[in-house]
Amino acid sequence: TAIYEQTREDSSAPFFFYNMTVQNHSPFDVDEKDFPSTIHVEGMKKTYPDVDQYLTLLRQSDQALQRLVEYFSKVSEPTVILFMGDHQPALSTGFLNRISGSTSDSRSPEENMILYQVPYVIWSNYDHISQAPARTSMNYMQTNLIRSYGGSLNGYQKFLADLMEDIPVINAYGYWGSNGVFYESDDKSSPYYARYHEYEILSYNYLFDGKGRLEGFFG
């Protein structure tokens, strides 16, 4: 909020701010004397100290998000906030195995995708905003955000908006089709394989093909 207020002293141009917190990022091994844990899993207090510390940090992030939303709810300028994470925390293997009832070696690729499932929020201080999909993935997040407030999409974002109708969730383990079935990325029997392969080509062009990059398409 301080950066927003400082910017508004000098400019009335649209304000965009990207902030990545490391508060919820591993390692969670700070000495208890320096940072006492106050939140615990019921029945597992101090069994996994890293989990206690993570949950305590998560609680502080919840409170910080609340303060941010309360601040901008009183700002007259139309404001949209996207709050997200890209994966679950790297916690004790024993804890993850215990709560999932399985080990990483015994889980299928689809089951391992659960480790990347996190909630996200798109909030605005005004009513005219579109509902974002409940089930999505990081590659679509920018497109979801822009569509939520009616912004203009570039060529690649339009491609992604169309792609998510067929393939609503993608990550390193594979993807879910709109038919609800999970497919590994190299599964050529998938009815969505051609679409997914097209996405792979464009992703490569965007990220790595410096000489042949379709600049106009990506905006």
C-alpha positions in Angstrom: 0.0 0.0 0.0 2.9 2.4 0.7 4.2 1.9 -2.8 0.8 2.5 -4.3 0.4 5.7 -2.3 3.8 6.9 -3.3 3.1 6.2 -7.0 -0.2 8.1 -6.8 1.7 11.2 -5.6 3.5 11.4 -8.9 1.2 9.7 -11.4 -2.4 8.8 -12.2 -1.4 6.2 -14.8 -2.7 2.6 -14.3 -0.8 1.0 -11.4 0.5 -2.6 -11.7 2.5 -4.2 -8.9 3.8 -7.8 -8.8 4.9 -9.0 -5.4 6.3 -12.4 -4.6 6.5 -13.2 -0.9 9.0 -15.7 0.5 7.2 -15.9 3.8 5.5 -19.2 2.9 8.6 -20.7 1.1 10.8 -23.4 2.5 13.0 -24.1 4.3 10.9 -23.9 7.5 13.7 -24.4 10.0 13.9 -21.1 11.9 14.8 -21.7 15.6 11.7 -21.8 17.8 13.2 -19.1 20.0 13.4 -16.7 17.1 10.0 -17.6 15.6 7.7 -19.5 17.9 5.0 -21.6 16.2 1.5 -20.8 17.2 -0.6 -22.9 14.8 -0.5 -26.7 14.8 -2.1 -29.7 13.1 -4.6 -31.2 15.5 -3.1 -34.3 17.2 0.4 -33.6 15.7 1.7 -30.7 17.7 5.5 -30.6 17.4 5.5 -33.9 15.6 6.6 -32.0 12.4 8.1 -28.7 13.4 8.4 -27.5 9.8 4.6 -28.0 9.4 3.9 -26.0 12.6 6.1 -23.2 11.3 4.6 -23.2 7.8 1.1 -23.0 9.2 2.1 -20.1 11.5 3.5 -18.2 8.6 0.4 -19.0 6.5 -1.7 -17.5 9.2 0.3 -14.3 9.0 -0.1 -14.2 5.3 -3.9 -14.6 5.7 -3.9 -11.6 8.0 -1.8 -9.6 5.6 -4.1 -10.4 2.7 -7.1 -9.3 4.9 -5.4 -5.9 5.6 -4.6 -5.5 1.8 -8.2 -6.2 0.8 -9.6 -3.9 3.6 -7.4 -1.1 2.4 -8.3 -1.3 -1.3 -12.0 -1.8 -0.4 -11.9 1.9 0.7 -10.0 3.1 -2.4 -12.3 4.7 -5.1 -10.0 3.7 -8.0 -11.2 0.4 -9.5 -8.8 -2.3 -8.3 -8.2 -6.0 -9.0 -6.0 -8.2 -6.8 -4.8 -11.7 -7.8 -3.5 -13.8 -4.9 -2.0 -17.2 -5.7 0.6 -19.8 -5.2 2.3 -22.1 -7.7 2.7 -25.3 -5.6 2.2 -26.7 -2.1 5.1 -26.3 0.4 8.0 -28.6 0.6 7.2 -30.2 4.0 8.4 -33.3 5.7 8.0 -36.4 3.5 6.6 -38.3 6.5 3.9 -35.7 7.0 2.9 -35.7 3.3 2.8 -39.5 3.3 0.7 -39.5 6.5 -1.9 -37.1 5.3 -2.1 -38.6 1.8 -2.0 -42.2 2.8 0.6 -42.9 0.1 4.2 -42.3 -0.9 5.6 -40.5 -3.9 6.7 -43.7 -5.4 3.3 -45.3 -5.1 1.3 -42.3 -6.4 0.3 -42.1 -10.0 1.1 -38.9 -12.0 -2.5 -37.8 -11.6 -2.3 -38.3 -7.8 1.0 -36.4 -7.7 -0.7 -33.4 -9.3 -2.5 -33.0 -5.9 0.8 -31.6 -4.6 0.4 -28.7 -7.0 -3.2 -28.0 -6.1 -3.5 -24.6 -4.3 -6.4 -22.1 -3.9 -6.3 -18.7 -5.7 -8.3 -15.5 -5.3 -9.2 -12.8 -7.8 -10.8 -9.9 -5.8 -12.0 -6.5 -6.9 -13.4 -3.5 -5.1 -16.2 -3.1 -7.7 -19.0 -5.4 -9.0 -18.3 -5.5 -12.8 -15.9 -8.4 -12.9 -16.2 -11.8 -14.5 -16.1 -15.1 -12.6 -12.7 -16.9 -13.0 -12.7 -20.7 -13.4 -12.7 -22.8 -10.2 -10.3 -25.3 -11.8 -7.3 -23.9 -13.7 -3.5 -23.9 -13.8 -0.6 -21.4 -13.7 -0.2 -21.2 -17.5 -3.7 -19.7 -17.7 -3.5 -17.4 -14.7 -2.5 -14.2 -16.6 -5.3 -14.8 -19.1 -7.8 -15.5 -16.3 -6.9 -12.2 -14.6 -7.2 -10.1 -17.8 -10.5 -11.7 -18.7 -11.9 -11.1 -15.2 -11.8 -7.3 -15.7 -12.5 -7.3 -19.4 -8.9 -6.4 -20.6 -7.6 -6.9 -24.1 -5.9 -10.2 -24.8 -2.9 -10.6 -27.1 -2.7 -13.5 -29.6 -1.1 -16.0 -27.2 -3.6 -15.2 -24.5 -6.5 -15.7 -26.9 -5.0 -19.1 -27.8 -4.8 -20.0 -24.1 -8.4 -18.8 -23.6 -9.5 -21.2 -26.3 -7.2 -24.0 -25.2 -8.6 -24.0 -21.7 -12.0 -25.0 -23.1 -10.5 -28.3 -24.1 -7.7 -28.6 -21.5 -8.6 -26.8 -18.3 -5.6 -27.9 -16.2 -1.9 -28.4 -17.2 1.3 -29.0 -15.2 4.5 -31.0 -15.3 2.7 -34.3 -14.7 0.2 -34.0 -17.6 -3.2 -32.5 -18.0 -6.9 -32.9 -17.5 -9.2 -32.8 -20.5 -12.6 -31.2 -20.5 -13.9 -34.8 -20.4 -12.5 -35.1 -16.9 -9.9 -37.6 -17.8 -6.2 -37.2 -16.9 -3.6 -37.7 -19.6 0.2 -37.8 -19.4 1.8 -35.2 -21.7 3.2 -37.9 -24.1 0.0 -39.8 -24.4 -0.7 -39.8 -28.2 -4.0 -41.6 -27.7 -5.5 -38.6 -26.0 -8.2 -36.8 -28.0 -6.5 -33.5 -27.0 -2.9 -34.5 -28.0 -2.8 -32.4 -31.1 -4.0 -29.3 -29.1 -1.5 -30.0 -26.3 1.3 -30.5 -28.8 0.4 -27.1 -30.4 0.6 -25.6 -26.9 4.1 -27.2 -26.4 5.3 -25.7 -29.7 4.1 -22.2 -28.8 5.5 -22.4 -25.3 8.9 -23.3 -26.7 8.7 -20.5 -29.2 7.8 -18.0 -26.4 10.4 -19.2 -23.9 13.4 -20.4 -25.8 13.3 -19.6 -29.6 15.0 -16.2 -29.4 15.6 -15.9 -33.2 12.2 -17.2 -34.4 10.0 -15.8 -31.6 6.6 -14.6 -32.8 6.9 -11.2 -31.1 3.6 -9.7 -32.4 1.7 -12.8 -31.4 2.9 -12.7 -27.8 2.4 -9.0 -27.5 
